Amino acid sequence: GDSVTQMEGPVTLSEEAFLTINCTYTATGYPSLFWYVQYPGEGLQLLLKATKADDKGSNKGFEATYRKETTSFHLEKGSVQVSDSAVYFCALSDHTDKLIFGTGTRLQVFP
Amino acid sequence: DTAVSQTPKYLVTQMGNDKSIKCEQNLGHDTMYWYKQDSKKFLKIMFSYNNKELIINETVPNRFSPKSPDKAHLNLHINSLELGDSAVYFCASSQRQLYGYTFGSGTRLTVV
């Protein structure tokens, strides 16, 4: 079945460093792809999305491009802040209207 | 106004008890979901309802029973609670999966 694979965490960075969190997917059709963020003690918030190949989702300085040829949707940010510390989930939605999540990657940013 | 609200936020109960978690959304979405997040943060869908009709029912013990009195509410009732049921349960809603879900803030269930 469809699945999402994310890099293991935690990812530990200094403030203003460049961030990449890798995400690859397996799907039989053409899924929509998402990044969600979960801050400590909170629910998940949609960070960005892309619905077709070569689409780029962006929000709050984060970007991810839907790469069909490599089945990837890597999350990037040019300069992270301490406030970006959270768990990041890559997800896809398949034709059954359910979201399938990766295992999450914890990001820790230190001053 | 909270878009997707769950109650209670925390629930501590003994094994064998029966408990319910309530969820309400004021977004006018047609579809609602329950997800379970385990201690390693892994999220797995349990159920989804579209306009009060059960659409997705993953492999979940039948001690878990969702109920949707109307399209704005989706409650989760759990019978005979077990230690392994301890987790954070998230409610979510969507209008079209293309646009992603809106999640509630979660209910942390601890079975002792």
Interface residues (C-beta under 8 A of the other chain):
Chain A: S32 F34 Y36 Q38 E42 G43 L44 Q45 L46 K49 T51 V87 F89 S93 T96 D97 K98 L99 I100 F101 T103 G104 R106
Chain B: V4 T31 Y33 K40 K41 F42 L43 K44 I45 S48 N50 I55 I56 F90 A92 S94 Q97 L98 Y99 G100 Y101 T102 F103 G104 S105 G106
